[in-house]
Structures are given as C-alpha cells and as structure tokens.
C-alpha cells in the first residue's frame, strides 16, 4: 500500500528521509565558506527574481535564497519534510513550500528565473521527466543549477566511489554534457562542530561497513569535498 505521505513517483532518499535531524547537522557542515552559493549568484543573481528549490527537504536553503529573491518556492515530495520546511519559513511571506514531485511541478509556465536542486532527484539518466518540467516552467533567460557529488576528486569522492561502486559517474557526466549542461567543479569542505557529528553523518551517508572503515581511517572533524555544479540557461 502506498504511503499517503509520499508524492506518487517519488524516489526515496536514504539519508534525509530517514534521518532528518542528522541531515540538518550535515547541512550545517556543508560548504561553510559558501563556494557553491557564490558560484550560483555570480552566474545568476536572484535579487528581485523568482527562485525554485526542487527537493528542498526541510527547507534549509530557503531562508538564504529569500534574503534577496522576490519569491521562493520549495518543492518537496515527502510530506513530513515539507511540513518542517513550512515551519522554517512561516514568517517569510514571499516563500512557499509545496508537496510535489520534480516531474509534476505545481507552477505556471515560464514562471521561474533560477532553479536550484542540490542532491535531489536529478542524478542523470532517468530524470528526463523532471527536465521536461523545467522546459515548461523556466523563463527565457533563466538558469538552472544541479549540484551533485564529483566522485573523481577529493577525499569524499574516494569515499563515494567505495560506498557506491554501482554509480557510473562517467555516464552521468556524459548525460548532462550531451543535453547542453555545463559543468563547474567546486572544491569545498565538510566541516563539523564535533567528531560525533561527523560520525553520525558518515553513518547515514554510507553503507555500514564502509562507514566504519571511513571512521577508522579518517581523523578530525572535516574532510575535503568536491562537487559538480551543472548549469544551463533557457
């Protein structure tokens, strides 16, 4: 029987869906210097524009976008997470959170200037329905950003290859490039307030055996981490 809290067609997330409190710790640890946000804002400033966050989860990034955007819409297929996101932005009148999927966005045609999807749905082959929806909702001159792990670089990239050997990152990169998306490599860090925080996040991000190997060999509270920022304009 289908879970009534989930939007039909949603792809389960192994981390935030099952561990939203730990994922909040992870969100605070990711890219504290703001390298990803700086790149996005340089390529597509969102002052006075309409921004869409697909797979917004608990809405961690919505207040940041709301500081400058005219409107912000968060889309999240998991009802419990969407409810948390709504509470997070309840005092921001120009921010809306809706429970929906990337392949069926509850937005008018040509209504979005900037789209952000971070580790959410858009993983390469198979995400064509969501990309078709972007063709419908993005305005002429708009820009979309898809942020995902780069398994070819960094300590985290090595961990990712070990934890998920089934992920064909060569195929994924070719998929985006063939569709006309441009890749920007960003170097950042996971930087945690404590060793306990790092360990809790590693354990939700990797299979149990790999997680314990990582924790046994890696000391400290931070790790170098590389991502791909895929972007295209309409």
Buried (B, 14 or more C-beta within 10 A) or exposed (E): EEEEBBBEEBBEBEBBBEBBEBBBBBBEBBBEEEBBBEBBBEBBBBEEBBBBBBBBBBBBBBBEBBEBBEBBBBBBBBBBBBBBBBEBBEEBEEBBBBBBBBBBBEBEEEBBBBBBBBBBBBBBEEBEEBBEBBEEBBBEEBBBBBBBBBBBBBBBBBBBBBBBEEBEBEEBBEBBEEEEBEEBEBBBBBBBEEEEBBBBBBBBBBEEEBBBBBBEEBEEBBBEBBBBBBBBBB
